[in-house]
Amino acid sequence: MFNWLIYGVILLAVLCACSDDNDTDFTCNVNDPVEELPWLNDWVNSLTDDYEYIKTAKYLGNDVFYYVNCNPTVAYVSFTRNCEGETIGNTAELRSEFTQDRILWLPENSICN
């Protein structure tokens, strides 16, 4: 009887340790924001220069997107957008508060590293 109790406790511990969370990294609650957010897809498709790309980050706990141009001869202004595509501010002013900053989309022939 005691063995069954131990087996039951071990089984319970194993089941509690299991999680139904997968390791998918969601951005704006979608698997592939470039394909699943129409405004973002339009934005990416409007970029024609191999120096341009889109990054994503967390800003005050929310997913955001912003434009980067790595061409050293180009002065540019980047605006940060939320999941709905609304501009929330100038990237230069907000960037110090970004976390989990990463490249979201880079052209196939990108010149940027």
N, C-alpha and C positions, 0 to 999 in steps of 0.2 A: 504494500500500500504506500509506504514511504517513497519507493522508487517512482510510482506513478505521480506522486506529488512533485517530485524533483523534475521529472520529464515535463509535467504541465507548466511548471515555473519557467523552465528553459524554453519551451515552445512559446509561451506568452512573451518572454523577453525577445525572442527572435522576431515574432510577428510585430511587436511594438517598434523594433528597430527598423523594420522595412518601411519604406516610404513610397507613395505613389507619385512623388515628384520626379519628373524627368529633369535632366540637366540642360534642357533647352533654354537658351538665353533669349527671353522675350524682350522686344523693344516696342513700346506702345501697345502691348498686349497682342502682338502678332509675331509669327515666326520669321517672316521676311518682309521687313518694312518697305524696302524699295519696290517690291512687287505688290504688296497688299495695301499700301497707302497711295491712292491715286495721285494726290498732290506731290508726293515725294518722287514717284515714278516720273511725273511730268518734269519735275525739277532736274532730276538726273539726266533725263533725255534731252534737256535743253543745254546741258554742258557739252561743249565741243572742243575744248582745249585739253591737251594731255597734261596740263599743269593743274587742272581743277579736280577737286574731289570733295566728298561729303563726309563729315565726321558726326558721331553721336556721342552724347555724354548725359550725365545726370546733373540737373540743375535744381537745387532745393528739393531733391528727391524725385523729380519728374524727368522723363526722357525728353531730350531736345536734340536738334539737328543744326549743323552750321556748315557753311561753305569755307573752303580753304583753297588758296591759289599759291603754289610753291614757286612760281616764276619770280626770280629775284628782281626782274626789271618792271614788275607790275605792282602798282599801289592799288589796293582794293579794300573795300569795306565789306564786312560780313555781318549778317543779321542772324540771330538765333531764332529758330522756330520750334513751336511745341508740336505735339502729336496731331493736332488738327491743321497744321500748316500755318498757324497764325504767328506773326512776328512778335516776339516778346522783348526784344531789345538788341542792342549792338553787342556783337560777340566780344569785342575788345573790353567792354565794360562788365560783362558777365563772366568771362572765362576764368577768372580767379576763383570762382565758386563752383566750377565744374569738377565732377568726380567721374570715375569710370569712363574717361575719355578714350575713344577708339575710332579707327577708320571704319566707316560703314560702307562706302562705295568709292572705288578707285578705278579709273579707266584701264582697260586692258593694256594699253600702250603707255601707261603713266610714266612720266619723267621723274616724278616725286619718289623719294624713298620712304 
